[in-house]
Amino acid sequence: MTSVYLELGTKRIFACALEWPGWCRSGRDAESALAALTAYAARYAPVAERARIPFEFGDLRVVERVRGGSTTDFGAPAQPAAADSRPRDEQTARRQAALLRAAWDLFADVAEASPAELRKGPRGGGRDRDRMIEHVVGAEASYARRIGVRHKAPAFDDTAAIAALRADIERVVATPSSGAPPPVGCWPVAYATRRIAWHVMDHVWEMQDRATP
């Protein structure tokens, strides 16, 4: 069984796998969100493979429902689950860090293999490759502040700055936690890990889908 929580907006619902950071999809209702999550299992599997973690995809089991908000409807999973307040032991923390690192590595490989100019959407929109990289690492600098990591947003081609930012994020994610409430304005590390990995994988899949004419 795969434990999933639903984040319920008024226009959009996210279905997110609690134990697999980055495996999270949305739909207009719970049924379509869960169907999308199932459909993306095979596309998420390379993350687990890179992390050397067996990806045992089973039936989805909804274990929690949380109320979303405007960010949910805009298109991002914005609310922690109750499970994110549980203590994280060393094994769990290292597992989450390995999956996040694998998502970053996959993003880098997909970006390297993608053309600089990506196919536009039906209305002519969508970022090209370098702007997408810039968007992802800029968001990570913002998300990182929610777990006490402060870096200036790196330029898309500043590999040293990106590596330094991600190393500090990974250090926090890989550190066990007691389950104590985070400081005001901060996120539980488990939620932050899923949010960062979701954003990375969302753009991995977008880049893959838009790489062909």
N, C-alpha and C positions, 0 to 999 in steps of 0.2 A: 504494500500500500504506500502511496505517496501522499503525505500530509500537505494540504493546501489551505490557504486562507483566502477569503474573498474580501476585497475592498470595494465598498458599495458607494458609488457616486450616483447622481441623479440621471446622468447621461451615459455613463461608462462604468463598467465593473472590471476590476482586475482580479485575476486568479494567479496566485503566486505560490510556488513550492517553497515551503519553509526551510527545507534542508538543502536546497540547490540554488544558491545565489545566482541570479541572472535568468533563471527559468521562470518567466512571468509574462503573461499575455492578457489582453483585454478584449472585451466585447460589449455589446449593448445591453446584454443581460447575463445572468450567471451561466446559463447553458452555453451561450456562444463563447464566453470567456474560458470556460473549462474545455470546450472543444478546441479552441485556439491553443491552449496550453498543451493539450494532447498532441495536436498536429505538429507542434514545435519540439516534441521530445527528441526526434531524430536529429534536429538541427542543434539542439543543446548538447547532445551526447559527446561531440568533440571536446567540449570544455572538461567534462568529467574524465575523458580519456587522457587529455593533456595533464590533468591533475593526478592521474593514476589512481582514480577512485572508481570502483565498479559502479556503473550507472544502472541500477536495478529499478527500471520504470515499472510500476504496478498501477493498479486502479487508483484513481484520484479519490481522496477522502477529505471532504471539507471539514476542518476541525475548528474553524473560527470565522466569524464575519465581523468586519470593522467598518465603521461609518467613514466614508471618504468626504471630500470637499471639492472646492473649485479646482485644486491641482489635479485631483483624480479625474474630473471631467475634462480638464485640459489635456490629459494624456500621460500622467506620471503617477506611479504608486506612492502615495504621500503619507501613509499612516502606519506606524509600527503595529505589530501584532502583540497580543498579550504574551505570547511565547518569547518575545524578544527581551522580556524582563527576567527571564530565568538565568541562573548562573551558567557560564560557559566554561567548561573544563578545558584542559590543554588540548586534548584530542579534537574537541569540537572547534576550538579556536584555530588550530592549525589546519583543519579540514576546510574551514571557511576561507582562510587565507590562501590555501592552495587553489581553490576554485576561482577566487578573485584573480589571482595571478594568471591562471590559465585563460580567463576571459580577456585579460589585457594582452597576453601573448597572441591569442587568436585574432584580436582586433588589429594588432601590429601586422600580422601576416596577411590578413585580408586587405588592409590598407595598402601594403606593399604590392599586392597583386592586382589592385584595382586601378583603372585609368584615372587620370587627374580629373577628367570631366565625366561626371556620372549622368546617366539618363535622367531627364527631367520628368516630373510627375505630369499627370494629365492637364494640369493648369500651368505647366512650365515652372513649377517650384521645386525646391529641394537643394540642399547644399552639395557642392562638389566635394571631392575627397579631402583636400587640405582644410577647407572650412569645417568639414565634419570633424576632423581630428582636433582642430582648434576648439570647436564646441564641446567635444567630449572632455578634453583635458581641462578646459575652463570650468566646466560643471564640476569636475572632480575637485578642483581647488576650492570651490564653494562648499561642496559636500564635506570635504575634509575638515573644514572648520567646525563642523557639527560633532566631530570626535576629537577636537583639540589639536588638530594638525593645521598649521598656518603656513601657507606658501603663496607667493604671487602666482597668478595664473600663467603657466608657461606658454611660450610661443609654440605653434604646432610642430615646428622643426627643431626645437631645443630639446634634443633627446636627453641631455644631462639633467636639465631641470625637471623634465617629465619623470625620469627615473628616480630623482631625489624625492619628488612629491609622492610617487607611488610606493617607494620604499618606506616612507614614514607612515603612510596609510596602512600598508601591509604589516608593519610592526605593531600598530595598535590592534588590528584585526586578529593577529596571531597571538595576542596576549590574553590569557584567561581573564574572566571577569566574574565578580561575585553576584551580579544581579541587582546591585544597588542602583537606585534611580540615577540617571545621568544628570549633570549640572543643568540648570535652567538654560533653555535654548539649544541644548545638545540632543543628540539622538542616541538610542541604544546602539551599541556597536553591531549587533546582529542585523538590525534594520538598515543601518548605514551600509553594511556590506552588500545586502540585497539591492539597495537603491543604486549604489555605484555599479554593481555588476549588471543590473537590469539596464541601466543607461548604456553601458558598453555593448552589451549583447543586442540591444534594440538597434544600435547603429551598425554593428557587425552585419546583422541580417538585412538592414536597409542597404548597406553598401553592396552586399552580395546580390541583392535583388536588382539594384540599379546599375550594376557594372556592365550589363549587356545592353547594346543599342535597342 
